Structure formats: C-alpha cells, structure tokens
Amino acid sequence: MDTTLAMLQELTEALGVPGQEDEVRGLMQRYLAPYGELVADNLGSVAVRKVGTKAAAKDGPRVLIAGHMDEVGFMVTWITEDGFLKFQPLGGWWEQVMLAQRVRIRTRKGDLIGVTGLKPPHILAADERNKIVQKKDMYIDIGVRSKAEAIEAGIRPGDPIVPVGPFTVLSNPDLLLAKAWDNRIGCAIAVEVCRLLDKTAHPNILYSGATVQEEVGTRGAATLTHLAAPDVGIALDVGIAGDTPGIKPEEAQGRLGNGPVVMIFDGSLIPNTRLRNLVADVAEQEGLNLQYDWMPGGGTDAGRMALFGPGVPAVAIGVAARYIHSAVSIISRSDFAQTAQLIAALVRRLDAATVAGLRG
C-alpha cells in the first residue's frame, strides 16, 4: 500500500463523531506538522499556518481551506435493564440504512462491537412491515444479558458509536470504499494541498486543516474561521454522486472519476460569484474537468466561513461520493488527486489583487 492509501485508510478507519474527534485530530496534527506552524481553536479544530513568501508574511491575504473531522455516528444515551443500548444520532441519518449494521462503541475500557436491531419481520403486523422504522425504536445489541454486564464491559452514557466500515480498494482500484468519506476525504485534501505547495511559493498566508462538529451545525467552522480571520474561505467536502441507479440528472450530476465538484448552492450558502468563476477558470487552465453540485437540503462549513466579520468570499469544493450518511460510501482516488491539484492552483492565484477583486 502506498503512502496516500495508507493515509486514507488511517483517516477513514479512525473514530470521530461530532464532539469526540480526538483520534482524527491526532492524525491531522501528525500529517500537517511538517508543513508549518500548527494552530488550534478551543473546540478542537486544527490547521497548519503556511506562509507562502516573505512578502506574503507581511501583507499577503489569508486563505483558509478546511475539511471537517467529524463523521455521522451515534452516542449511547441509556442502557436497558437487559443490557441493550439506546442511542442518539449525531448528524443526519436515514432510518432505512441503519438496521442490522455492525457498529463500534468506544468505551473507557476499549472498543466493543455491536449490531443495530429491531423486532424481526416475522412477528410484525402486515401494515408495520411497510412502515419506515423509527430511530427511537432501534437499539444496539452488544451481546450481554444485563445492564450490569454492559456497565462492567465499560459502557457509559455519552460513549461514541460509529459503523464498522473497513477501508477497501474495490475491483476498479480507482474506487475506494470506507466509512466516513464525509468528510475524511476533505481532511486528506487539506494535507495533500500542503504537500503540493511545499516546494513552491504562494502569495498568501494559508491555513489548511479541519474543523470539528460540522455535522451538528458547522460549529468548528465558526471558531476556526475566527482564529484564522481569512480573506477567502474554502470548505473541502463531498458532493452527491448522481451516477447510480434511480438518480435523475436534475437531482445530481456528479460522477465518480470525472473530476472535482464545486457547490453552486446549498442550504447555508450561495457562494461568492467571482470566487466560483475563478475556480472554474483555474480548473480550465489546469486541464481539469469541473463538476457542479447543488444541495438544497444541507449545508457546509463554507456557509459559516462566509459570515465571519464583515463577510468572507467562500465556496465549497470537493469530490462526488456515493452513499454518504450511511455505514459506508465510495469515492474516486483520481477525484481526490485532481481536487487537491485544483485547490493548490487556486491558492497560488489568490494574491492581494485577486482577493481584493472578489469583494463586494
């Protein structure tokens, strides 16, 4: 396995639900440290401060690029007398992808494996079988017989839970299956951009890293943006892949392996038009195909970046992903590489004059 795949495996297999991103944070600090000064906010978001040139250090614009460390998951809320776990979803979950899934619970005594469960269909009434199962009716079975046994195993309310989704290179080696691509791929892009810029100059002060608690309200984006005080903000995230059966072209057009995705609209942001057009221009100059996505039902950290101070030109860029907000998803490695190439080229273009032209 090459070093890039090893990084992607480490990032995706790490546990990091909103508010409990410590394992992912440690990885990001290790990967970012070689490229500059590490900085962190008080919620746990991290970035490396990378000064491009001596001139940039004096008066260069400040550019923030960030993925988010957290993944959708769950939290233990209470233990039944028979030792089953009830839970609170962390982030957006669709009930139909939650049942009969292997999960990992991190306790003070180590990790435990469990499975999400419900009554079997054999004993459900006919009308119940056709209804979507509600989250509140589900539980997690960790293979104990009592509450006391669960507590002895280490379970406490507040313990984080994530799906079991081992990193897997698929039949086409460009396609990678894992849990938490939303948004460990954004974290990986932040690292890769630093690597691409390591031996070349750029005309700004770059903050490259990852936020916490995006899935529960883009909270870390607020604090990291306050820390970096950027003149331009770029959220690194995933778009919806439209290349699977049942998705209409008007719903999503992103295709795996067809290049980076720029978000033209979401529930938190209509991106700065001049910045969006600059992204398209840079993609064309780099010989990269640029895909477009829109997501009326969600938002990204770019929406929070845009509201800092008097306002910041911001945009979300990333890769198309299949099956996000479920136990596993699929992305394209070539999309990852091309997106990092696009962001690095964009950073090189963001000098003082260009950034001034984005405002207003």
C-alpha positions as CSV (number, residue, x, y, z in Angstrom):
1,M,0.0,0.0,0.0
2,D,1.4,3.4,-1.0
3,T,1.6,6.3,1.5
4,T,-1.5,8.1,0.1
5,L,-3.7,5.0,0.5
6,A,-2.2,4.4,4.0
7,M,-3.2,8.0,5.0
8,L,-6.7,7.5,3.6
9,Q,-7.1,4.2,5.5
10,E,-5.9,5.7,8.7
11,L,-8.3,8.7,8.4
12,T,-11.4,6.8,7.4
13,E,-10.9,4.0,10.0
14,A,-10.4,6.4,12.9
15,L,-13.4,7.1,15.1
16,G,-14.5,10.7,15.2
17,V,-18.2,11.6,15.9
18,P,-19.1,15.2,16.5
19,G,-17.6,16.4,19.7
20,Q,-15.3,13.4,20.0
21,E,-12.8,13.9,17.2
22,D,-9.6,13.3,19.2
23,E,-8.3,10.3,17.2
24,V,-8.8,12.1,13.9
25,R,-7.3,15.3,15.3
26,G,-4.1,13.4,16.3
27,L,-3.7,12.1,12.8
28,M,-4.3,15.5,11.2
29,Q,-1.7,17.1,13.5
30,R,0.8,14.4,12.5
31,Y,0.2,14.8,8.8
32,L,0.1,18.6,8.8
33,A,3.1,19.3,11.2
34,P,5.8,19.0,8.5
35,Y,4.4,22.0,6.6
36,G,4.3,24.8,9.1
37,E,3.1,26.0,12.5
38,L,0.2,24.1,13.9
39,V,-2.7,26.1,15.4
40,A,-5.9,25.0,17.1
41,D,-9.1,26.6,18.4
42,N,-10.6,25.8,21.7
43,L,-13.2,23.4,20.3
44,G,-10.5,21.2,18.7
45,S,-10.3,22.3,15.1
46,V,-6.8,22.3,13.8
47,A,-4.8,23.8,10.9
48,V,-1.3,24.5,9.8
49,R,-0.2,28.1,9.1
50,K,1.8,28.0,6.0
51,V,3.4,31.3,4.8
52,G,4.0,31.5,1.1
53,T,6.7,34.2,0.7
54,K,8.3,36.9,2.7
55,A,6.0,39.4,1.0
56,A,3.0,37.3,1.9
57,A,4.1,37.2,5.5
58,K,3.9,41.0,5.6
59,D,0.7,41.7,3.9
60,G,-0.5,38.7,1.9
61,P,-4.2,37.7,2.1
62,R,-5.2,35.0,4.5
63,V,-6.7,31.9,2.9
64,L,-8.5,29.2,4.9
65,I,-9.1,25.7,3.5
66,A,-10.6,23.1,5.7
67,G,-12.3,19.7,5.7
68,H,-14.2,18.5,8.7
69,M,-13.0,15.8,11.0
70,D,-16.3,14.5,12.3
71,E,-18.4,11.8,10.8
72,V,-22.1,10.9,11.3
73,G,-22.4,8.5,14.1
74,F,-24.3,7.9,17.4
75,M,-24.0,8.4,21.1
76,V,-25.1,6.0,23.9
77,T,-27.9,7.6,25.8
78,W,-29.0,4.8,28.2
79,I,-28.8,1.1,28.9
80,T,-31.9,-1.1,29.2
81,E,-32.2,-3.5,32.1
82,D,-31.5,-6.3,29.7
83,G,-28.2,-4.6,28.5
84,F,-29.4,-3.2,25.2
85,L,-28.1,0.3,24.2
86,K,-30.4,3.2,23.2
87,F,-28.7,5.9,21.3
88,Q,-28.8,9.5,19.9
89,P,-27.9,10.0,16.2
90,L,-25.1,12.5,15.7
91,G,-25.7,14.1,12.3
92,G,-28.3,13.2,9.6
93,W,-29.2,9.6,9.4
94,W,-31.8,7.9,7.2
95,E,-33.6,5.1,9.1
96,Q,-33.5,2.7,6.1
97,V,-29.7,2.4,6.2
98,M,-29.4,1.9,9.9
99,L,-30.8,-1.5,10.7
100,A,-28.7,-4.7,11.0
101,Q,-25.4,-2.7,10.8
102,R,-22.3,-3.7,12.7
103,V,-21.1,-0.8,14.9
104,R,-18.1,0.0,17.1
105,I,-18.6,1.6,20.6
106,R,-15.6,3.3,22.2
107,T,-15.6,2.9,25.9
108,R,-13.2,3.8,28.7
109,K,-12.1,0.1,28.7
110,G,-11.7,-0.2,24.9
111,D,-13.8,-0.7,21.8
112,L,-16.9,-3.0,21.7
113,I,-18.7,-4.4,18.7
114,G,-22.5,-4.4,18.5
115,V,-25.3,-4.6,15.9
116,T,-28.3,-2.3,15.4
117,G,-31.5,-4.3,15.9
118,L,-35.3,-4.3,16.0
119,K,-38.1,-6.8,16.1
120,P,-37.9,-9.4,13.2
121,P,-40.4,-9.0,10.4
122,H,-41.9,-12.4,11.2
123,I,-43.7,-11.0,14.2
124,L,-44.7,-7.7,12.7
125,A,-48.2,-7.0,11.6
126,A,-48.6,-6.6,7.8
127,D,-49.1,-2.9,8.0
128,E,-46.0,-2.5,10.2
129,R,-43.7,-4.2,7.7
130,N,-44.3,-1.4,5.1
131,K,-43.5,1.4,7.5
132,I,-40.1,3.1,7.9
133,V,-38.7,2.0,11.3
134,Q,-38.2,5.0,13.6
135,K,-34.8,5.6,15.1
136,K,-36.3,5.8,18.6
137,D,-37.4,2.2,18.3
138,M,-34.0,0.8,17.4
139,Y,-31.3,-0.4,19.8
140,I,-27.8,-1.8,19.8
141,D,-27.1,-5.3,20.9
142,I,-23.5,-5.8,22.3
143,G,-24.0,-9.4,23.3
144,V,-24.6,-9.1,27.1
145,R,-27.5,-10.2,29.3
146,S,-28.0,-7.3,31.7
147,K,-27.4,-3.6,32.4
148,A,-24.8,-4.6,35.0
149,E,-22.9,-6.7,32.4
150,A,-23.0,-3.8,29.9
151,I,-21.6,-1.4,32.6
152,E,-18.9,-3.9,33.5
153,A,-17.9,-4.1,29.9
154,G,-17.3,-0.3,30.0
155,I,-20.4,1.2,28.6
156,R,-21.4,4.7,29.8
157,P,-23.9,7.2,28.5
158,G,-22.1,9.6,26.1
159,D,-19.9,6.9,24.6
160,P,-19.4,7.4,20.8
161,I,-20.6,4.9,18.2
162,V,-19.6,4.5,14.6
163,P,-20.3,2.0,11.8
164,V,-17.8,-0.8,11.1
165,G,-16.7,0.0,7.6
166,P,-13.1,-1.2,6.8
167,F,-11.2,0.7,4.1
168,T,-11.3,-1.3,0.9
169,V,-9.8,-0.9,-2.6
170,L,-12.5,-2.1,-4.9
171,S,-12.3,-4.1,-8.2
172,N,-11.5,-0.9,-10.1
173,P,-8.6,0.3,-8.0
174,D,-9.6,4.0,-8.5
175,L,-12.7,3.4,-6.4
176,L,-12.4,3.3,-2.6
177,L,-14.9,2.0,-0.1
178,A,-14.9,3.1,3.5
179,K,-16.9,4.7,6.3
180,A,-16.5,8.5,6.9
181,W,-15.5,9.7,3.5
182,D,-17.8,12.6,4.6
183,N,-15.5,14.1,5.4
184,R,-12.2,12.5,5.9
185,I,-11.6,13.0,2.2
186,G,-11.7,16.8,2.9
187,C,-9.1,16.3,5.6
188,A,-6.9,14.3,3.2
189,I,-7.2,17.0,0.6
190,A,-6.1,19.7,3.1
191,V,-3.0,17.6,3.7
192,E,-2.3,16.9,0.1
193,V,-2.6,20.6,-0.8
194,C,0.1,21.3,1.7
195,R,2.3,18.7,0.1
196,L,1.7,20.1,-3.4
197,L,2.6,23.6,-2.2
198,D,5.6,22.5,-0.1
199,K,8.2,23.3,-2.7
200,T,6.5,26.2,-4.5
201,A,5.7,29.7,-3.5
202,H,2.2,31.1,-3.0
203,P,1.3,34.7,-2.4
204,N,-0.7,34.4,0.8
205,I,-0.8,33.0,4.3
206,L,-2.5,29.7,4.0
207,Y,-4.4,28.0,6.9
208,S,-5.0,24.4,5.9
209,G,-6.7,21.9,8.2
210,A,-10.0,20.6,9.5
211,T,-12.9,21.6,11.7
212,V,-15.0,19.8,14.3
213,Q,-18.7,19.4,14.8
214,E,-19.7,20.2,11.2
215,E,-22.4,17.5,11.1
216,V,-24.3,19.1,14.1
217,G,-24.2,22.7,12.9
218,T,-20.9,23.7,11.4
219,R,-19.7,24.7,14.9
220,G,-16.0,24.2,14.4
221,A,-16.0,26.3,11.3
222,A,-17.1,29.3,13.3
223,T,-14.2,29.0,15.8
224,L,-11.5,28.1,13.3
225,T,-12.6,30.9,11.0
226,H,-12.4,33.3,13.9
227,L,-8.9,32.0,14.6
228,A,-7.6,32.3,11.0
229,A,-9.5,35.5,10.2
230,P,-9.4,34.6,6.5
231,D,-9.9,36.9,3.4
232,V,-11.1,33.8,1.5
233,G,-12.7,30.6,2.8
234,I,-12.8,27.2,1.0
235,A,-14.6,24.3,2.6
236,L,-13.4,20.9,1.4
237,D,-16.3,18.5,1.4
238,V,-18.2,15.9,-0.6
239,G,-20.9,16.3,-3.3
240,I,-23.7,13.9,-4.1
241,A,-22.8,11.4,-6.8
242,G,-25.5,11.0,-9.4
243,D,-24.1,8.0,-11.2
244,T,-26.1,5.3,-9.5
245,P,-29.5,3.8,-10.5
246,G,-32.6,5.8,-9.7
247,I,-31.0,9.3,-9.5
248,K,-32.3,11.7,-12.1
249,P,-29.9,14.2,-13.8
250,E,-31.8,17.1,-12.4
251,E,-31.2,15.7,-8.9
252,A,-27.4,15.2,-9.0
253,Q,-24.9,15.1,-11.9
254,G,-21.6,14.3,-10.2
255,R,-19.8,11.2,-11.5
256,L,-17.0,9.3,-9.7
257,G,-13.8,9.8,-11.6
258,N,-15.0,12.8,-13.5
259,G,-13.1,15.5,-11.6
260,P,-13.7,17.9,-8.7
261,V,-17.1,19.2,-7.7
262,V,-17.9,22.8,-6.8
263,M,-21.1,23.5,-4.8
264,I,-23.1,26.3,-6.6
265,F,-25.9,26.3,-4.0
266,D,-26.7,24.7,-0.6
267,G,-28.9,25.5,2.4
268,S,-26.2,27.6,4.0
269,L,-24.6,29.5,1.2
270,I,-24.8,30.9,-2.3
271,P,-21.1,31.1,-3.0
272,N,-19.3,34.3,-4.0
273,T,-19.9,34.5,-7.8
274,R,-16.4,35.9,-8.6
275,L,-14.7,33.2,-6.5
276,R,-16.9,30.5,-8.1
277,N,-15.9,31.8,-11.5
278,L,-12.3,31.9,-10.5
279,V,-12.5,28.2,-9.5
280,A,-13.9,27.4,-13.0
281,D,-11.2,29.4,-14.7
282,V,-8.4,27.7,-12.7
283,A,-9.8,24.3,-13.4
284,E,-9.8,25.0,-17.2
285,Q,-6.3,26.3,-17.0
286,E,-5.2,23.2,-15.2
287,G,-6.9,20.9,-17.7
288,L,-9.3,19.6,-15.1
289,N,-13.0,18.8,-15.7
290,L,-15.1,20.6,-13.1
291,Q,-18.4,19.2,-12.0
292,Y,-21.3,21.2,-10.3
293,D,-23.5,20.2,-7.4
294,W,-26.4,21.8,-5.5
295,M,-27.8,20.7,-2.2
296,P,-30.9,22.5,-1.0
297,G,-31.3,20.1,1.9
298,G,-27.9,20.6,3.6
299,G,-25.0,22.9,4.2
300,T,-21.2,23.0,4.5
301,D,-18.6,24.9,6.5
302,A,-18.4,27.4,3.7
303,G,-21.6,28.9,4.8
304,R,-20.2,29.6,8.3
305,M,-16.9,30.9,6.9
306,A,-18.8,33.4,4.7
307,L,-20.4,35.0,7.8
308,F,-17.1,35.9,9.6
309,G,-16.7,39.6,10.4
310,P,-18.0,41.8,7.5
311,G,-18.2,38.7,5.3
312,V,-15.8,36.4,3.5
313,P,-15.8,35.2,-0.1
314,A,-16.4,31.5,0.3
315,V,-17.1,28.3,-1.7
316,A,-17.3,24.6,-1.1
317,I,-15.2,22.3,-3.3
318,G,-14.7,18.5,-3.1
319,V,-15.4,15.1,-4.6
320,A,-18.5,13.2,-5.6
321,A,-19.4,10.4,-3.2
322,R,-21.9,7.6,-3.3
323,Y,-24.0,6.6,-0.2
324,I,-22.9,9.4,2.2
325,H,-24.6,9.4,5.6
326,S,-24.7,5.7,5.7
327,A,-22.4,2.9,7.1
328,V,-20.0,3.1,4.0
329,S,-19.5,5.2,1.0
330,I,-17.4,5.2,-2.2
331,I,-15.2,7.9,-3.7
332,S,-12.7,8.1,-6.6
333,R,-8.9,8.3,-5.8
334,S,-8.4,10.3,-9.1
335,D,-11.0,12.8,-8.0
336,F,-9.1,13.2,-4.7
337,A,-5.8,13.9,-6.6
338,Q,-7.5,16.3,-9.1
339,T,-9.3,18.2,-6.4
340,A,-6.1,18.8,-4.5
341,Q,-4.4,19.9,-7.7
342,L,-7.2,22.4,-8.3
343,I,-7.1,23.8,-4.7
344,A,-3.3,24.2,-4.8
345,A,-3.5,26.0,-8.2
346,L,-6.3,28.2,-6.8
347,V,-4.2,29.1,-3.7
348,R,-1.3,30.1,-6.0
349,R,-3.7,32.5,-7.8
350,L,-5.0,34.2,-4.6
351,D,-2.7,37.2,-4.4
352,A,-3.7,40.5,-2.9
353,A,-5.1,42.0,-6.1
354,T,-7.1,38.9,-7.0
355,V,-8.6,38.7,-3.5
356,A,-9.5,42.4,-3.5
357,G,-11.4,41.8,-6.7
358,L,-13.6,39.1,-5.1
359,R,-15.1,41.5,-2.6
360,G,-18.3,43.5,-2.9
